[in-house]
Amino acid sequence: MPKKETPQGLIERVQCLNFVLVGEVRAGTYPLHTALNSVPTIVSHAHLLHDDVKLRNKAYTSYFKHFGAPFNTEEGSAHYFLQSRIFDRPVNNEQIIGVRLTYDQIIKYDLFDLFKEKTNEGDFCVIHVERNPFVCFISQKQADKSKLYYQTAKINNNIPDKVWVDVEELSEFISNHIATRNRINLLCHDVCRLQYQDLYFDFETAMTSVLSFLETTETTIYKPTVKRLTNKTIHERVFQLDKILAELPSDLRSEIMSRDLF
């Protein structure tokens, strides 16, 4: 049965389980997003708040077609956009609606109040992928330099080049990461926390736990449509690693060394 259109041109609102898939850039949220989006009862959105307008518009219209309009940074808030146009608006009768958001987007659009509001309303949860912030930073620098962000079915064995790191920039990144990670976990009581290495080494078990968390009857484990880039150990990925670690503030150094450098 075709979906009804509201007077505002939006898909008719239907009560669903809504979730956000959150994590740092290069923390593994995108591969998990592609797997979740393959589940028939789930739609998982990505790039809806991307800085690139073309990518943002494509992400919206590829699913909603002519219904509503993509996010416009000059006309409204991201909070209102997600609440009014995305959550509880399934085009294909999906029962669960998700949105992938990275830490920088959450900070930029100050979405913490949205998380708190939706958590208090119910029928909302958070899937939180955590990864060592230092490795996220290095991975992003390598990806930006090589313009290779992930692999598809066609295996690319090109290994990203080693990078130089500015300690002040790294320190700010790690500080923002810690604050955002902790605030999300504090605000949202219904959270499924995953570690990046669990997704990488045992994706099937991690995906099973996510599906169970979402309380879907789906039992098929869909694999990501993208793969991790071929890479080396962290010591082989960054110049002067020991010097960088020595120059970091002690609290930040303790944070990254207490977690796997993977």
HUZIPE-V344261 format. One record per backbone hydrogen bond with DSSP energy under -1.0 kcal/mol. CO is the residue of the C=O (numbers start at 1). NH is the residue of the N-H. Records with the same first field share a line. If there is no record, write none. Layout:
BEGIN
CO: NH, NH
END
This chain:
BEGIN
4: 12
6: 9
9: 68
10: 6
17: 97
18: 125
19: 99
20: 127
21: 101
22: 129
23: 103
24: 27
28: 32
29: 33
30: 34
31: 35
32: 36
33: 37
36: 39
39: 42
41: 95, 96
43: 98
45: 100
47: 50
52: 56
53: 57
54: 58
55: 59
56: 60
57: 61
58: 62
60: 63, 64
61: 65
64: 67
72: 75, 76
77: 81
78: 82
79: 83
80: 84
81: 85
82: 87
86: 89
88: 14
95: 17
96: 43
97: 19
98: 45
99: 21
101: 23
102: 106
103: 107
104: 108
105: 109
106: 111
111: 115
112: 116
113: 117
114: 118
115: 119
116: 120
117: 121
118: 122
123: 18
125: 20
126: 192
127: 22
128: 194
130: 196
132: 136
133: 137
134: 138
135: 139
136: 140
137: 141
138: 142
139: 143
140: 144
141: 145
142: 146
143: 147
151: 227
163: 239
166: 170
167: 171
168: 172
169: 173
170: 174
171: 175
172: 176
173: 177
174: 178
175: 179
176: 180
177: 181
178: 182
179: 183
180: 184
181: 185
182: 186
183: 187
184: 188
190: 126
192: 128
194: 130
195: 199
196: 200
197: 201
198: 202
202: 206
203: 207
204: 208
205: 209
206: 210
207: 211
208: 212
209: 213
210: 214
211: 216
227: 151
233: 236
234: 237
237: 163
240: 244
241: 245
242: 246
243: 247
244: 248
249: 253
250: 254
251: 255
252: 256
253: 257
254: 258
260: 262
END
